[in-house]
Amino acid sequence: MPKGSIIHYDIETDLELSIKTKKVWSIAVLCNNEYKNFYADNWDEEKKILNEFIKYIRKIKNPILLSYSGVGFDKNVLYYALKRHELESEYFLNLPHYDLCSILKKNFIFPIKGYGLKEVGKYLGYGFNSEYFDGLYVAMQYIRCQRTGDKLPKEIFNYIKDDVYSMEYIIKELKTNRNDIKDLDYTTIEKHK
């Protein structure tokens, strides 16, 4: 992997279709065995959690951001949210970013149907706490709780935590000598930014 501190990160958003106006209500990070979740109790706290996330990154020496979508979803949504709130969007954009899903698609053939985080993680042996949830369900639960005033169920937070821990697990598992998958040449990672 490139030299630096890898920050596995994953966001949760509203259901807005435009990537430029999506609201962010959770940013989960895992770096140097430390897990954090920047969580907005309500929509008005979006700017606060974005600001906390940037402050967190600034404290990390040589941060390298790693997400999982295949299309740069997390990076793009965060960039536009930061820009909308006039927070350090250019700083964020200029950090090294990698999409683990894109790297896997270009370098591995797995005997599974797709390259979703749950499919790959499960195949490699990660034990998900919430394997039946997806981003749509989680967003709908957050929106429901915003309407009713209920607290978000604990299982949703387990789902969020699983996303970043499973990314770290996948990388560690791929570094082992497995006969059922092709080894990743980590020197090619720079080509897949």
Contacts in CASP RR format, 6 or more apart in sequence:
PFRMAT RR
TARGET T0000
AUTHOR 0000-0000-0000
METHOD contacts of the structure
MODEL  1
MPKGSIIHYDIETDLELSIKTKKVWSIAVLCNNEYKNFYADNWDEEKKIL
NEFIKYIRKIKNPILLSYSGVGFDKNVLYYALKRHELESEYFLNLPHYDL
CSILKKNFIFPIKGYGLKEVGKYLGYGFNSEYFDGLYVAMQYIRCQRTGD
KLPKEIFNYIKDDVYSMEYIIKELKTNRNDIKDLDYTTIEKHK
1 64 0 8 1.000
1 171 0 8 1.000
1 186 0 8 1.000
1 189 0 8 1.000
2 64 0 8 1.000
2 96 0 8 1.000
2 189 0 8 1.000
2 190 0 8 1.000
3 62 0 8 1.000
4 61 0 8 1.000
4 62 0 8 1.000
4 63 0 8 1.000
4 64 0 8 1.000
5 31 0 8 1.000
5 32 0 8 1.000
5 60 0 8 1.000
5 61 0 8 1.000
5 62 0 8 1.000
5 63 0 8 1.000
5 64 0 8 1.000
6 31 0 8 1.000
6 64 0 8 1.000
6 66 0 8 1.000
6 171 0 8 1.000
7 29 0 8 1.000
7 30 0 8 1.000
7 31 0 8 1.000
7 57 0 8 1.000
7 60 0 8 1.000
7 63 0 8 1.000
7 64 0 8 1.000
7 65 0 8 1.000
7 66 0 8 1.000
8 29 0 8 1.000
8 30 0 8 1.000
8 31 0 8 1.000
8 66 0 8 1.000
8 67 0 8 1.000
8 164 0 8 1.000
8 165 0 8 1.000
8 167 0 8 1.000
8 168 0 8 1.000
9 27 0 8 1.000
9 28 0 8 1.000
9 29 0 8 1.000
9 30 0 8 1.000
9 65 0 8 1.000
9 66 0 8 1.000
9 67 0 8 1.000
9 74 0 8 1.000
9 164 0 8 1.000
10 27 0 8 1.000
10 28 0 8 1.000
10 67 0 8 1.000
10 68 0 8 1.000
10 74 0 8 1.000
10 160 0 8 1.000
10 163 0 8 1.000
10 164 0 8 1.000
10 167 0 8 1.000
11 24 0 8 1.000
11 26 0 8 1.000
11 27 0 8 1.000
11 28 0 8 1.000
11 67 0 8 1.000
11 73 0 8 1.000
11 74 0 8 1.000
11 77 0 8 1.000
11 78 0 8 1.000
12 24 0 8 1.000
12 25 0 8 1.000
12 26 0 8 1.000
12 28 0 8 1.000
12 135 0 8 1.000
12 138 0 8 1.000
12 139 0 8 1.000
12 142 0 8 1.000
12 160 0 8 1.000
13 22 0 8 1.000
13 23 0 8 1.000
13 24 0 8 1.000
13 25 0 8 1.000
13 77 0 8 1.000
13 139 0 8 1.000
14 22 0 8 1.000
14 23 0 8 1.000
14 25 0 8 1.000
14 43 0 8 1.000
14 139 0 8 1.000
14 142 0 8 1.000
14 143 0 8 1.000
15 136 0 8 1.000
15 139 0 8 1.000
15 140 0 8 1.000
15 143 0 8 1.000
16 22 0 8 1.000
16 23 0 8 1.000
19 73 0 8 1.000
19 76 0 8 1.000
19 77 0 8 1.000
19 80 0 8 1.000
20 80 0 8 1.000
20 84 0 8 1.000
21 80 0 8 1.000
21 84 0 8 1.000
22 77 0 8 1.000
22 80 0 8 1.000
22 81 0 8 1.000
23 43 0 8 1.000
23 46 0 8 1.000
23 81 0 8 1.000
24 40 0 8 1.000
24 46 0 8 1.000
24 49 0 8 1.000
24 50 0 8 1.000
24 77 0 8 1.000
24 78 0 8 1.000
24 81 0 8 1.000
25 39 0 8 1.000
25 40 0 8 1.000
25 43 0 8 1.000
25 45 0 8 1.000
25 46 0 8 1.000
25 49 0 8 1.000
25 142 0 8 1.000
26 37 0 8 1.000
26 38 0 8 1.000
26 39 0 8 1.000
26 40 0 8 1.000
26 49 0 8 1.000
26 142 0 8 1.000
26 160 0 8 1.000
27 37 0 8 1.000
27 38 0 8 1.000
27 49 0 8 1.000
27 50 0 8 1.000
27 53 0 8 1.000
27 78 0 8 1.000
28 35 0 8 1.000
28 36 0 8 1.000
28 37 0 8 1.000
28 38 0 8 1.000
28 160 0 8 1.000
28 161 0 8 1.000
28 163 0 8 1.000
28 164 0 8 1.000
29 35 0 8 1.000
29 36 0 8 1.000
29 37 0 8 1.000
29 38 0 8 1.000
29 53 0 8 1.000
29 56 0 8 1.000
29 164 0 8 1.000
30 164 0 8 1.000
30 165 0 8 1.000
30 167 0 8 1.000
30 168 0 8 1.000
31 60 0 8 1.000
31 63 0 8 1.000
35 161 0 8 1.000
35 164 0 8 1.000
35 165 0 8 1.000
36 56 0 8 1.000
37 157 0 8 1.000
37 160 0 8 1.000
37 161 0 8 1.000
38 49 0 8 1.000
38 50 0 8 1.000
38 52 0 8 1.000
38 53 0 8 1.000
38 56 0 8 1.000
39 49 0 8 1.000
40 46 0 8 1.000
40 48 0 8 1.000
40 49 0 8 1.000
42 146 0 8 1.000
43 146 0 8 1.000
46 81 0 8 1.000
46 85 0 8 1.000
47 85 0 8 1.000
47 87 0 8 1.000
50 78 0 8 1.000
50 81 0 8 1.000
50 82 0 8 1.000
50 85 0 8 1.000
50 87 0 8 1.000
51 85 0 8 1.000
51 87 0 8 1.000
53 78 0 8 1.000
54 82 0 8 1.000
54 87 0 8 1.000
54 88 0 8 1.000
54 91 0 8 1.000
54 92 0 8 1.000
57 63 0 8 1.000
57 65 0 8 1.000
57 92 0 8 1.000
57 95 0 8 1.000
63 95 0 8 1.000
63 96 0 8 1.000
64 95 0 8 1.000
64 96 0 8 1.000
64 98 0 8 1.000
65 75 0 8 1.000
65 95 0 8 1.000
65 96 0 8 1.000
65 97 0 8 1.000
65 98 0 8 1.000
66 97 0 8 1.000
66 98 0 8 1.000
66 99 0 8 1.000
66 100 0 8 1.000
66 167 0 8 1.000
67 73 0 8 1.000
67 74 0 8 1.000
67 75 0 8 1.000
67 97 0 8 1.000
67 98 0 8 1.000
67 99 0 8 1.000
67 100 0 8 1.000
67 167 0 8 1.000
68 74 0 8 1.000
68 99 0 8 1.000
68 100 0 8 1.000
68 101 0 8 1.000
68 116 0 8 1.000
68 117 0 8 1.000
68 163 0 8 1.000
68 167 0 8 1.000
69 99 0 8 1.000
69 101 0 8 1.000
70 99 0 8 1.000
70 101 0 8 1.000
70 102 0 8 1.000
70 105 0 8 1.000
70 115 0 8 1.000
71 99 0 8 1.000
71 102 0 8 1.000
72 97 0 8 1.000
72 99 0 8 1.000
72 102 0 8 1.000
75 93 0 8 1.000
75 97 0 8 1.000
75 99 0 8 1.000
78 92 0 8 1.000
79 89 0 8 1.000
79 92 0 8 1.000
79 93 0 8 1.000
80 89 0 8 1.000
82 88 0 8 1.000
82 89 0 8 1.000
82 92 0 8 1.000
83 89 0 8 1.000
96 193 0 8 1.000
97 193 0 8 1.000
98 189 0 8 1.000
98 192 0 8 1.000
98 193 0 8 1.000
99 192 0 8 1.000
100 167 0 8 1.000
100 170 0 8 1.000
100 171 0 8 1.000
101 115 0 8 1.000
101 116 0 8 1.000
101 117 0 8 1.000
102 192 0 8 1.000
103 184 0 8 1.000
103 189 0 8 1.000
103 192 0 8 1.000
104 110 0 8 1.000
104 115 0 8 1.000
104 120 0 8 1.000
104 170 0 8 1.000
104 184 0 8 1.000
105 115 0 8 1.000
106 188 0 8 1.000
106 192 0 8 1.000
107 182 0 8 1.000
107 184 0 8 1.000
107 185 0 8 1.000
107 188 0 8 1.000
108 174 0 8 1.000
108 181 0 8 1.000
108 182 0 8 1.000
108 184 0 8 1.000
109 181 0 8 1.000
109 182 0 8 1.000
110 119 0 8 1.000
110 120 0 8 1.000
110 123 0 8 1.000
110 181 0 8 1.000
111 123 0 8 1.000
111 180 0 8 1.000
112 119 0 8 1.000
112 120 0 8 1.000
112 123 0 8 1.000
113 119 0 8 1.000
114 120 0 8 1.000
117 163 0 8 1.000
117 166 0 8 1.000
117 167 0 8 1.000
118 128 0 8 1.000
118 131 0 8 1.000
118 166 0 8 1.000
120 170 0 8 1.000
121 127 0 8 1.000
121 128 0 8 1.000
121 166 0 8 1.000
121 169 0 8 1.000
121 170 0 8 1.000
122 128 0 8 1.000
122 131 0 8 1.000
124 169 0 8 1.000
124 170 0 8 1.000
124 173 0 8 1.000
124 174 0 8 1.000
125 169 0 8 1.000
125 173 0 8 1.000
126 162 0 8 1.000
126 165 0 8 1.000
126 166 0 8 1.000
126 169 0 8 1.000
126 170 0 8 1.000
126 173 0 8 1.000
128 162 0 8 1.000
128 166 0 8 1.000
129 155 0 8 1.000
129 158 0 8 1.000
129 159 0 8 1.000
129 161 0 8 1.000
129 162 0 8 1.000
130 155 0 8 1.000
130 156 0 8 1.000
130 158 0 8 1.000
130 159 0 8 1.000
130 162 0 8 1.000
133 155 0 8 1.000
133 156 0 8 1.000
133 159 0 8 1.000
138 156 0 8 1.000
138 159 0 8 1.000
138 160 0 8 1.000
141 152 0 8 1.000
141 153 0 8 1.000
141 156 0 8 1.000
142 152 0 8 1.000
142 156 0 8 1.000
144 150 0 8 1.000
145 151 0 8 1.000
145 152 0 8 1.000
174 181 0 8 1.000
174 183 0 8 1.000
174 184 0 8 1.000
END
